Structure formats: structure tokens, C-alpha cells
Amino acid sequence: MDKEFALDPHGLQQAIDWMGREFSTLESLDLPTHLPQLGMGSLAALNSLAPSILGGAAGLGKATSFAHMDPPTPWITWALTLWNASLNQNLLHPATSPVAGDIEKRVVDWLTPFFGMDGGHMTPGSTVANLTALWSARECAGISEVIASEGAHLSIAKAAHILGLTYKSIPINAQGSIDAAQLPVNLSQSALVLTAGTTSTGAVDALDLAGKAAWTHVDAAWAGPLRLTKHAPVLAGIDLADSVAVSAHKWLFQPKESALVLFKNTEKAHAAISFGGAYLATPNIGVLGSHGAAATALLATLLAWGQEGLAQRIEHAMKLAQHLSEFVASDERLQLYAQPQTGIVVWGPKDASLFHHIQSSLPVGSTSATTVSGVQWFRNVAANPQADIEGLVAAIKDSLNYNRHAT
Ligand SMILES: *Cc1c(COP(=O)(O)O)cnc(C)c1O
């Protein structure tokens, strides 16, 4: 009996104890340059890694964190991830995932109606979800090109490249969404990708363009979960799409890697991207081979919170973004790129020379930067419902006032 494969409550308790500790300084990683010949033992490895992995990590759930699409994750997902690691189920084959496979189907069934789709499957991210959807589009609709706005995520161009499809980029309007007037008239050979919440500015493309092309894919990686909230109308028209991508590791508060690709006609879409194999009882659908049980953490979260608990957290995050954008709009020294649609606030000083000063005075991890049409902006993302927006507003005010006294 090899104890390394058995439950070690003492070792796991130690791992949990480390999680509760505060680390005052960022711990850097100090590792041997080569693979060690002899092992130090599991407990020693755990203790040697804890300070740098825990103490050196970006604090995504901290009160100051309001910069990126990566949310804090609820503890129930930590527990399910631990179970997943120990069980190591493989959803490639029902024999290696008798329950986990059904759980993924159930989670997909729960979520598809909010998007007007009829099924789909989980992927490790929307990058893979977008690739999968465009692969189906190529097989089912015979498309030869992919059209998306300049604000589309790079995974769309990447998917076109992998699939051997021409990629056409359409300019954005002043709100950051696709300039529909510049779309080609003939879309009969095209997959049109509409973004519901662009990565840079959170803009939502006109989703009523869905249906105008041979295939319409909506990349709702970021803003898709708004469909489960009172903000659902922001994504009105998404149900007209042929496929939808949603990242669960963004606004569904899941640990990476967790996302969904959904289809209007799943039977047809899945059939087009299925491969049989001698040892496989059921065809292998989609891009992945072996594939883990990320669905169990999502299921547990949805059971724990219900739609209401999830919606409350997203709606609260939306309120934080709204508060920040109202502050920016009210301060004559600042300007908004556009009214935020999906919890992403893009703003900057009217006097561009103040940009770097403000940037260096804001708390680490509070604010990111983005370049839109050649102009640099600050960017805040409402992924963290625990963010302290009063604190961020105070820090922005401080940085502006400091500068006024200095000049
Ligand atoms: C994050 C994002 C993606 C990529 O999703 P991953 O889950 O990071 O692979 C695609 N599109 C948009 C609009 C995104 O915001």
C-alpha cells in the first residue's frame, strides 16, 4: 500500500492551514534549477511551496482587486476541485466518469435556456469554446470566412487561423461595438462573430445582427452570465445565434478552467465535430480528448447559491462598476470611454500627460490599462463583488489632487 495515493488528513489539513495565513510581502519562488534526483517528501514539498504559491499569488479576491476578468472563487469550488483531483475522472469515456459525465450534462441543461440554445458541452475556456463553435460552423454551414469586430477577442482570429478560414476585421464605433454599416453585404459564406462584452471595453455588439450570416456565433465569454440576472436584456437577441461561448471561470466565479460552448442545434453541431474510436463507447465530441470534471464545481456553486445567489453577486458587481463610472463622469478632470454596458469601466484623465502618474499611484491590482483605437485608457472590471470602490475612488482622487499640488 503506497500511502501517497491514500487520504492524508494531516497533510491536507496543513494545506488548509496555509490557506488561512496572511503573507505580508510577496514571496518569490526559490526552486532547484534541475529536476531533483531525490524527493523531499510530500509534506516538505507542500511546506516549501506554500509561501511562494500562496504569498506570491495575485490577490484576485482582495478589496483592491478590480482590474481583470478573473473573479474570486467560492470555497465550495475549492472543495469540489480537491475531490476532482483525487477522483481524476475522465469525461472522454462514460466508464471513467459515470457520474461526472451526467453532472456536466445537467449543468449544461440548466444554463442553455438562458441563451436560447439547446445543448452543448464544457471546454477549458472560451478560447476553446470559440474554436469549437467556429469548427462546427465550418462543418455545418460551409463557411469560408470569419468576420468579427476590431474589439473581438484574439481567440477569434486564432480560431480562423487554425481552421484555415479567412479572417476579416470590421471597425468599431465610438461605443466599442461592431460598426454594422461596414459589414459586407453578402454574408452567405461567413461566420459572423458578435461579442457580448468585449474584453477591452465590455461593449456589446448589436446582437440583432444574428441570423444575417450563414452562421452567427456570440462570444459571451465575459458578459454571458448577465443572462441569469436582472441585466439579461443587455444581451437581448443572443437567442438568435447559432452558437454561444461563455466562460464560467469569469462571471460564474469558477476556478479555471471552466467554460461552455452552446449550440442552437446541438445534435447537428456535435455530429459534425465527433470522432469515433475503437476503444470509445461513445464518440469523442469537440476539441478535447481527456477532459476533467470542472462541471462538478459549477454544479455545486449553482446548487449552493441558486440563480438568485448568483444574480445577487453579479448585480452587486455591476453596481460597483456603475458607482465608479458615475464618479468618473462627475469629475471634470476625467472622462469615460463610453457608458459601461457590462461591468467594464474604461476611463482616463482628459489631460493624457497625467496617465502614468495616476497609474503609478493606484493600488497594485486595482486597475488595468487598455489601448482602444490607438488611445490608452484605464480599465476596471467588475469580476470581484468584494471590491472596495470607495477606496478606489479615494485613490483616484488622491492621485489627481497630488498632481495639482505638485504643479
Ligand atoms: C476572456 C475572453 C475570451 C477567452 O476566454 P478564455 O476563457 O480566457 O479562454 C474570449 N472572448 C472574450 C470576449 C473574452 O473576454
The ligand as a MOL file (V3000), in Angstrom:
LIG
                    3D

  0  0  0     0  0            999 V3000
M  V30 BEGIN CTAB
M  V30 COUNTS 15 15 0 0 0
M  V30 BEGIN ATOM
M  V30 1 C -11.8420 36.0760 -21.8670 0
M  V30 2 C -12.4170 36.1580 -23.2110 0
M  V30 3 C -12.2170 35.1390 -24.1480 0
M  V30 4 C -11.2970 33.9880 -23.9010 0
M  V30 5 O -11.8050 33.1970 -22.9090 0
M  V30 6 P -10.8680 32.2640 -22.0240 0
M  V30 7 O -11.8520 31.6690 -21.1080 0
M  V30 8 O -9.8550 33.1750 -21.3890 0
M  V30 9 O -10.2220 31.2850 -22.9450 0
M  V30 10 C -12.8690 35.2180 -25.3520 0
M  V30 11 N -13.6660 36.2550 -25.6350 0
M  V30 12 C -13.8850 37.2580 -24.7600 0
M  V30 13 C -14.8080 38.3700 -25.1390 0
M  V30 14 C -13.2490 37.2410 -23.5240 0
M  V30 15 O -13.4440 38.2580 -22.6660 0
M  V30 END ATOM
M  V30 BEGIN BOND
M  V30 1 1 1 2
M  V30 2 1 2 3
M  V30 3 2 2 14
M  V30 4 1 3 4
M  V30 5 2 3 10
M  V30 6 1 4 5
M  V30 7 1 5 6
M  V30 8 2 6 7
M  V30 9 1 6 8
M  V30 10 1 6 9
M  V30 11 1 10 11
M  V30 12 2 11 12
M  V30 13 1 12 13
M  V30 14 1 12 14
M  V30 15 1 14 15
M  V30 END BOND
M  V30 END CTAB
M  END
